[in-house]
Amino acid sequence: MITTTGLELRAGARILLSDINLRIQPGDRIGLVGRNGAGKTTTLKVLAGEGTPHAGSVERRGPVGYLPQDPRTGDLEVTARDRVLSARGLDTIYAEMKALEDRLGDDERLIRRYGQLEDQFAGLGGYAAEAEAARICANLGLPDRVLAQTIGTLSGGQRRRIELARILFRDAAATGGGILLLDEPTNHLDSDSIAWLRNFLSSHKGGLVVISHDVELLDAIVNKVWYLDANRATIDFYNLSWKLYQQQRETDEKRRKRERANAEKKAGALMAQADKMRAKATKTVAAQNMARRAERMLGDLEEVRVSDKVAKVRFPSPKPCGKTPLTASGLSKTYGSLEIFVDVDVAVDRGSRVAILGLNGAGKTTLLRMLAGELEPDTGEVHAGHGLQRGYYAQEHEQLDVDRTILELMRSAAPDQNDTELRKILGAFLFTGDDVDKPAGVLSGGEKTRLALATLVCSGANVLLLDEPTNNLDPISREQVLDAIARYPGAIVLVTHDPGAVTALKPDRAILLPDGVEDAWSDDLLELVELA
């Protein structure tokens, strides 16, 4: 169970939440919702103990599993399997047992130690638990060959799924279930994995708080909704399912507007009458009373929710370039004995639209990083054509230096533009006033997405390399990005799980990995997008 008392959260000088009391109990499956930048990620981080509140206290009892948007693990040399098993302490025991097996012989001391380890291993579930971990990983799209790799060789999406598998593996062993705090858990999952995760979370016996823009996930699992209102620095609590919450919220808004319209009409009439009465000295007191009554009438009303501001997302005006600004030939990448792809050729013509498709782990992000110049291929070359200006959007935002401020990152992206021009661009992406002095490391996933997109605007790029640009975005912001993709006149190479993004792109070609086959686009390929 998690409880908070007098919780106050801030982002710089801005108050996100003020004097909030929260309680998460077994059986609660809470959807934490609100616009990008409202403070959802910060709230979840503080509940997990990964962040410190500005004021108030947080008490946790029982196991807590926390999935951040961008998980980072310390040891990149550990295997993915051991990372998952470490959730129950099985990894170190298993490793020591394996090390002893070849040395046992007649050494009674080693035999006795091996027996102790075997008892500990069995007490924690033993080989059945190892099989359970592998089953959870497989359901999240992580086959055995991936589990044998070290964390450092995995893609960002695979690493995130390993962290999710680790949390769920530990939770499956907790008596009565622990508390799960999940920030966008369906990012990087294919449709089958999302369906499995819905079923897992629906049967979860402990507490759950989930931040997600996946409406189907929320509809399937949520029995309570916490709406974080950025305009009032508070949380509205609804003990309702997702669908009923949406209906209730719409009904509440209509009622508030109707009540305010009626009250404003009556208050206006009272104020008009008071103004007439003030002209007569004998009626002054009565006029003041009437005016106070009108003010109370308006003051007692519930506030009508202010519409959330929306980022005005746009992409740069592409600089002139040659007919084929970007080409690559014979690209390959191997991690250890694992071959990702071999002998891939790419040609990106001016204004062309290319979708890269393939299952998770097929190397889509790896290929995009090579085209962006962020990763060296094992073989082959990437060639910059006449006038090439690349704009790279990374799904894990690794191009953003988390220690630098928003404005500093914009200055690096556009050294020829002054601060006034940069602030104007940032304002369109909802970074205003003192916000621009915040370090990138404190931003939510949605805010990092907006910042990364803002840096592209300054680039003059004529080839955009976009890796999951709609992740972490609320529905309105996502529509803005889709519109920007549809309107951009330059070339785009896109990696995405979002069919809507592909529809907006209107690809003329697709590259299918790991084989690297290039083919003309057909709408039949759209089915592969969610599976990828």
LOVEX-928907 format. One record per residue (C-alpha): residue in three letters; x, y, z. Coordinates in steps of 0.25 Angstrom, whole numbers, padded with zeros to 4 digits, always signed. Layout:
BEGIN
ALAXYZ/...
# end
This chain:
BEGIN
MET+0000+0000+0000/ILE+0005+0014-0003/THR-0001+0027+0004/THR+0003+0041+0003/THR+0000+0053+0012/GLY+0000+0067+0008/LEU+0008+0064-0004/GLU+0014+0076-0012/LEU+0021+0074-0025/ARG+0028+0085-0033/ALA+0035+0086-0046/GLY+0045+0098-0044/ALA+0036+0109-0039/ARG+0023+0103-0045/ILE+0014+0096-0035/LEU+0009+0082-0041/LEU+0001+0078-0029/SER-0002+0084-0015/ASP-0006+0078-0002/ILE-0011+0065-0008/ASN-0014+0052+0000/LEU-0014+0039-0008/ARG-0016+0025-0005/ILE-0013+0012-0013/GLN-0019-0001-0008/PRO-0019-0015-0013/GLY-0030-0016-0024/ASP-0028-0002-0028/ARG-0025-0001-0043/ILE-0023+0014-0045/GLY-0022+0021-0058/LEU-0013+0034-0056/VAL-0017+0043-0067/GLY-0015+0058-0071/ARG-0008+0066-0082/ASN+0006+0065-0085/GLY+0015+0072-0075/ALA+0004+0072-0065/GLY+0013+0064-0055/LYS+0008+0050-0057/THR+0022+0044-0058/THR+0027+0053-0047/THR+0016+0048-0038/LEU+0019+0033-0041/LYS+0034+0035-0039/VAL+0031+0041-0025/LEU+0021+0030-0022/ALA+0032+0020-0025/GLY+0042+0026-0017/GLU+0051+0030-0029/GLY+0048+0045-0027/THR+0046+0055-0015/PRO+0034+0063-0012/HIS+0035+0078-0010/ALA+0026+0076+0003/GLY+0018+0065+0009/SER+0021+0050+0012/VAL+0020+0037+0005/GLU+0019+0024+0012/ARG+0021+0010+0005/ARG+0017-0004+0010/GLY+0020-0016+0002/PRO+0027-0018-0011/VAL+0027-0007-0021/GLY+0030-0010-0036/TYR+0033+0003-0044/LEU+0034+0004-0059/PRO+0040+0018-0063/GLN+0038+0023-0078/ASP+0053+0022-0080/PRO+0059+0011-0071/ARG+0074+0011-0069/THR+0081-0001-0063/GLY+0095+0000-0057/ASP+0102-0013-0062/LEU+0101-0014-0078/GLU+0110-0026-0077/VAL+0099-0035-0070/THR+0090-0044-0079/ALA+0076-0041-0081/ARG+0072-0054-0074/ASP+0080-0051-0062/ARG+0074-0037-0061/VAL+0060-0043-0061/LEU+0064-0054-0051/SER+0070-0043-0042/ALA+0056-0039-0038/ARG+0056-0051-0029/GLY+0070-0052-0026/LEU+0072-0064-0035/ASP+0083-0059-0044/THR+0094-0059-0034/ILE+0090-0073-0028/TYR+0089-0079-0042/ALA+0102-0073-0046/GLU+0110-0079-0034/MET+0103-0092-0036/LYS+0108-0093-0051/ALA+0122-0088-0046/LEU+0123-0100-0036/GLU+0118-0111-0045/ASP+0131-0113-0052/ARG+0139-0113-0039/LEU+0131-0122-0030/GLY+0139-0135-0031/ASP+0140-0141-0017/ASP+0142-0128-0010/GLU+0132-0129+0001/ARG+0133-0114+0004/LEU+0129-0110-0010/ILE+0118-0121-0010/ARG+0112-0116+0003/ARG+0112-0102-0003/TYR+0106-0106-0016/GLY+0095-0113-0007/GLN+0092-0100+0000/LEU+0091-0093-0013/GLU+0082-0103-0018/ASP+0073-0102-0006/GLN+0072-0087-0007/PHE+0070-0088-0022/ALA+0058-0097-0020/GLY+0053-0089-0009/LEU+0052-0077-0019/GLY+0044-0086-0029/GLY+0057-0092-0036/TYR+0056-0096-0050/ALA+0041-0094-0050/ALA+0043-0080-0047/GLU+0053-0079-0058/ALA+0043-0085-0068/GLU+0033-0075-0063/ALA+0042-0063-0066/ALA+0045-0068-0080/ARG+0030-0070-0082/ILE+0027-0055-0078/CYS+0038-0050-0087/ALA+0033-0058-0098/ASN+0019-0052-0096/LEU+0026-0038-0097/GLY+0033-0042-0110/LEU+0046-0046-0104/PRO+0051-0060-0109/ASP+0062-0068-0103/ARG+0072-0063-0113/VAL+0070-0049-0107/LEU+0071-0054-0093/ALA+0085-0059-0096/GLN+0090-0045-0100/THR+0096-0035-0091/ILE+0087-0023-0088/GLY+0097-0014-0095/THR+0094-0021-0108/LEU+0079-0019-0108/SER+0071-0008-0114/GLY+0064+0002-0106/GLY+0051-0005-0108/GLN+0057-0018-0104/ARG+0063-0012-0091/ARG+0050-0006-0087/ARG+0043-0019-0089/ILE+0053-0026-0080/GLU+0050-0017-0069/LEU+0035-0019-0071/ALA+0038-0034-0070/ARG+0046-0033-0058/ILE+0035-0025-0051/LEU+0024-0035-0055/PHE+0033-0047-0051/ARG+0035-0041-0037/ASP+0021-0038-0036/ALA+0016-0052-0039/ALA+0024-0057-0027/ALA+0018-0046-0017/THR+0008-0052-0008/GLY-0005-0044-0011/GLY+0002-0036-0022/GLY+0010-0024-0019/ILE+0008-0010-0025/LEU+0011-0007-0039/LEU+0014+0007-0044/LEU+0015+0007-0059/ASP+0019+0019-0068/GLU+0014+0016-0083/PRO+0016+0001-0082/THR+0011-0002-0096/ASN+0022+0006-0102/HIS+0030-0003-0112/LEU+0020-0015-0110/ASP+0014-0022-0122/SER-0001-0024-0123/ASP+0000-0039-0117/SER+0009-0034-0105/ILE-0001-0023-0102/ALA-0013-0032-0102/TRP-0005-0042-0092/LEU-0001-0030-0083/ARG-0016-0026-0083/ASN-0020-0039-0077/PHE-0008-0040-0068/LEU-0011-0026-0062/SER-0026-0029-0061/SER-0024-0041-0052/HIS-0013-0033-0043/LYS-0018-0034-0029/GLY-0009-0023-0023/GLY-0010-0008-0026/LEU-0007-0002-0039/VAL-0005+0012-0045/VAL-0003+0013-0060/ILE+0000+0025-0069/SER-0004+0021-0083/HIS-0009+0027-0095/ASP-0014+0014-0100/VAL-0029+0015-0098/GLU-0032+0000-0100/LEU-0022-0003-0089/LEU-0029+0007-0080/ASP-0043+0002-0083/ALA-0039-0012-0080/ILE-0032-0011-0067/VAL-0035+0002-0060/ASN-0046+0003-0048/LYS-0042+0017-0043/VAL-0037+0030-0050/TRP-0028+0041-0045/TYR-0029+0053-0054/LEU-0017+0062-0051/ASP-0022+0076-0054/ALA-0010+0085-0058/ASN-0018+0098-0058/ARG-0022+0096-0043/ALA-0010+0087-0038/THR-0019+0077-0032/ILE-0025+0063-0035/ASP-0039+0060-0038/PHE-0043+0046-0033/TYR-0053+0037-0040/ASN-0057+0023-0035/LEU-0061+0019-0049/SER-0056+0010-0060/TRP-0050+0018-0072/LYS-0062+0018-0081/LEU-0071+0022-0069/TYR-0061+0033-0065/GLN-0061+0039-0079/GLN-0076+0039-0079/GLN-0076+0045-0065/ARG-0066+0056-0068/GLU-0073+0060-0081/THR-0086+0061-0073/ASP-0079+0069-0062/GLU-0073+0079-0071/LYS-0087+0081-0078/ARG-0093+0083-0064/ARG-0082+0093-0060/LYS-0084+0101-0072/ARG-0099+0101-0071/GLU-0099+0106-0056/ARG-0088+0116-0059/ALA-0096+0122-0071/ASN-0109+0123-0062/ALA-0101+0129-0050/GLU-0094+0139-0059/LYS-0108+0143-0065/LYS-0114+0145-0051/ALA-0101+0152-0046/GLY-0101+0161-0057/ALA-0115+0165-0055/LEU-0112+0168-0040/MET-0100+0176-0043/ALA-0108+0184-0053/GLN-0118+0187-0043/ALA-0108+0190-0032/ASP-0101+0200-0042/LYS-0115+0207-0044/MET-0117+0208-0029/ARG-0103+0214-0026/ALA-0108+0227-0032/LYS-0117+0229-0020/ALA-0110+0232-0007/THR-0121+0225+0001/LYS-0119+0212-0007/THR-0104+0211-0006/VAL-0104+0200+0005/ALA-0114+0192-0002/ALA-0106+0193-0015/GLN-0094+0188-0008/ASN-0101+0176-0002/MET-0107+0173-0016/ALA-0093+0173-0022/ARG-0087+0164-0011/ARG-0098+0155-0014/ALA-0095+0154-0029/GLU-0080+0152-0025/ARG-0084+0140-0016/MET-0093+0134-0026/LEU-0081+0133-0036/GLY-0071+0130-0025/ASP-0079+0117-0021/LEU-0078+0111-0034/GLU-0069+0100-0038/GLU-0059+0104-0048/VAL-0061+0101-0062/ARG-0049+0093-0067/VAL-0039+0101-0075/SER-0036+0095-0088/ASP-0022+0090-0089/LYS-0012+0097-0098/VAL-0007+0089-0110/ALA+0007+0090-0116/LYS+0007+0095-0130/VAL+0016+0084-0136/ARG+0022+0087-0149/PHE+0035+0082-0156/PRO+0046+0090-0163/SER+0045+0096-0176/PRO+0055+0087-0184/LYS+0068+0093-0190/PRO+0070+0090-0204/CYS+0077+0077-0208/GLY+0081+0068-0219/LYS+0072+0057-0225/THR+0077+0046-0215/PRO+0082+0053-0202/LEU+0084+0040-0194/THR+0089+0026-0199/ALA+0095+0014-0192/SER+0101+0001-0197/GLY+0105-0012-0191/LEU+0101-0009-0177/SER+0102-0020-0166/LYS+0102-0021-0151/THR+0105-0032-0142/TYR+0106-0033-0127/GLY+0115-0044-0123/SER+0110-0056-0130/LEU+0096-0050-0132/GLU+0094-0045-0147/ILE+0084-0033-0147/PHE+0084-0031-0162/VAL+0094-0032-0174/ASP+0096-0025-0187/VAL+0085-0015-0186/ASP+0084-0004-0197/VAL+0076+0009-0195/ALA+0074+0021-0205/VAL+0066+0033-0200/ASP+0061+0042-0211/ARG+0057+0056-0209/GLY+0043+0057-0203/SER+0042+0042-0203/ARG+0034+0035-0191/VAL+0040+0022-0186/ALA+0035+0012-0175/ILE+0045+0002-0169/LEU+0037-0010-0164/GLY+0041-0023-0156/LEU+0038-0030-0144/ASN+0044-0025-0130/GLY+0059-0027-0130/ALA+0060-0028-0146/GLY+0069-0015-0145/LYS+0060-0004-0149/THR+0065+0006-0139/THR+0079+0001-0142/LEU+0078+0004-0157/LEU+0072+0018-0154/ARG+0084+0021-0145/MET+0093+0017-0156/LEU+0086+0026-0166/ALA+0087+0037-0155/GLY+0102+0036-0154/GLU+0100+0032-0139/LEU+0105+0017-0141/GLU+0116+0011-0149/PRO+0112-0001-0157/ASP+0121-0013-0157/THR+0121-0013-0172/GLY+0117-0004-0183/GLU+0116+0012-0183/VAL+0106+0023-0182/HIS+0107+0034-0193/ALA+0103+0048-0191/GLY+0098+0054-0204/HIS+0098+0068-0209/GLY+0092+0078-0199/LEU+0088+0067-0189/GLN+0083+0072-0176/ARG+0079+0061-0166/GLY+0069+0062-0155/TYR+0069+0051-0145/TYR+0058+0048-0135/ALA+0062+0037-0125/GLN+0051+0028-0118/GLU+0059+0028-0105/HIS+0063+0043-0107/GLU+0077+0040-0105/GLN+0081+0052-0113/LEU+0076+0061-0102/ASP+0087+0064-0092/VAL+0079+0063-0079/ASP+0089+0072-0071/ARG+0087+0084-0081/THR+0075+0093-0081/ILE+0064+0094-0091/LEU+0069+0107-0096/GLU+0083+0102-0097/LEU+0079+0090-0105/MET+0072+0099-0115/ARG+0084+0108-0116/SER+0093+0096-0120/ALA+0082+0091-0130/ALA+0082+0105-0136/PRO+0094+0113-0133/ASP+0091+0124-0144/GLN+0078+0128-0137/ASN+0076+0137-0125/ASP+0069+0134-0112/THR+0057+0142-0116/GLU+0055+0134-0128/LEU+0058+0121-0121/ARG+0048+0125-0110/LYS+0037+0127-0120/ILE+0039+0113-0125/LEU+0039+0107-0111/GLY+0026+0115-0108/ALA+0019+0108-0120/PHE+0023+0095-0113/LEU+0018+0100-0099/PHE+0031+0103-0093/THR+0030+0117-0088/GLY+0036+0127-0078/ASP+0045+0120-0068/ASP+0042+0106-0073/VAL+0053+0108-0083/ASP+0063+0108-0072/LYS+0059+0095-0067/PRO+0069+0083-0070/ALA+0064+0073-0080/GLY+0066+0062-0069/VAL+0054+0067-0061/LEU+0044+0066-0073/SER+0033+0056-0075/GLY+0034+0047-0087/GLY+0023+0055-0094/GLU+0031+0068-0091/LYS+0044+0061-0096/THR+0037+0058-0109/ARG+0032+0072-0111/LEU+0046+0077-0108/ALA+0053+0067-0118/LEU+0043+0071-0129/ALA+0045+0086-0126/THR+0060+0084-0128/LEU+0057+0078-0142/VAL+0049+0091-0146/CYS+0062+0099-0145/SER+0070+0089-0153/GLY+0066+0092-0168/ALA+0066+0077-0170/ASN+0062+0071-0183/VAL+0063+0057-0178/LEU+0056+0054-0165/LEU+0059+0041-0158/LEU+0048+0038-0148/ASP+0048+0027-0138/GLU+0034+0025-0131/PRO+0031+0040-0132/THR+0017+0038-0126/ASN+0021+0030-0113/ASN+0018+0037-0100/LEU+0008+0047-0106/ASP-0006+0050-0102/PRO-0017+0049-0113/ILE-0017+0063-0117/SER-0002+0065-0117/ARG-0001+0052-0126/GLU-0011+0058-0136/GLN-0002+0070-0137/VAL+0010+0061-0140/LEU+0003+0053-0150/ASP-0002+0066-0157/ALA+0013+0071-0157/ILE+0017+0057-0164/ALA+0006+0058-0174/ARG+0010+0073-0178/TYR+0025+0072-0178/PRO+0030+0073-0192/GLY+0044+0067-0190/ALA+0048+0053-0189/ILE+0044+0044-0177/VAL+0049+0031-0172/LEU+0040+0025-0161/VAL+0040+0014-0151/THR+0027+0013-0143/HIS+0017+0003-0137/ASP+0006+0014-0139/PRO-0002+0011-0152/GLY-0007+0025-0151/ALA+0007+0030-0153/VAL+0009+0021-0165/THR-0005+0026-0171/ALA-0001+0040-0169/LEU+0013+0038-0176/LYS+0007+0031-0188/PRO+0019+0023-0191/ASP+0024+0021-0205/ARG+0034+0010-0201/ALA+0036+0000-0190/ILE+0049-0006-0185/LEU+0047-0020-0178/LEU+0057-0024-0168/PRO+0065-0033-0165/ASP+0066-0037-0180/GLY+0067-0022-0184/VAL+0057-0024-0196/GLU+0052-0011-0202/ASP+0038-0011-0208/ALA+0028-0002-0213/TRP+0018+0002-0202/SER+0005-0006-0202/ASP-0006-0004-0191/ASP-0005-0019-0189/LEU+0008-0016-0181/LEU+0000-0008-0171/GLU-0003-0020-0164/LEU+0011-0022-0161/VAL+0012-0009-0154/GLU+0006-0013-0141/LEU+0012-0026-0141/ALA+0026-0019-0142/
# end
